[in-house]
Amino acid sequence: MKNIVLLGGNGYLGRNFTQNWLKHDQDSHFYVLSRSGKNSLATPAITNLQVDVTD
């Protein structure tokens, strides 16, 4: 299993990157860090975390 940390994964590029990666490697788990902590991709392979990069 691969653990992947993705900064800004809720934007257009981040969502597409995550979707395509999971299509080819379903044994990965993403930790998506973003300001909102919300992601339109709902899958057990993604953990969304709200962070403030200025903190």
N, C-alpha and C positions, 0 to 999 in steps of 0.2 A: 504494500500500500504506500502510495506517495501522498505526503501532506504538502499542499501548495498554499502559500500566502499570496493573496492578490490585492494590491492597493488600488482603490478606485474601480472595483469590479462591478459597480452598479451602472456604469455608463454604457454607451453603445458598444464600444470596443471590448470592455471587460465582460459584458454579458455574452457577446459572440465568442470571445476567446474561451470562456468557461464552457459554453455549450459544445463547441467543437472539440475541446479537449476531452470532455466526458463521453462524447460519441466514440472516440478512438481509444480511450483508456478509462474504463468504468471502475477501475480499482483505485482511483484517486479521490482525495478529499480536499475540498477548497475551503480556506478561511478567507472570506471576502471582507476587507476593511473599507468602510466608507463613512461619510459624514452622517448619513441617515440610518445606516444599519438595516435598511430594507432592500430587498432584491426581488424583482419580478420572477426570478427563477426559484421555484420551490422544489427542492429535492433533498433527500437525506445526505447527499454527497457535498452539500454546501452549508457552511456555518457562516452566518452574517454577523458582523461585529461593528458596532458604532464606535468610531474613534474620532478624535480631534488632533490633527497633525501639528497644531500649534501649541498643544498642551505638553 
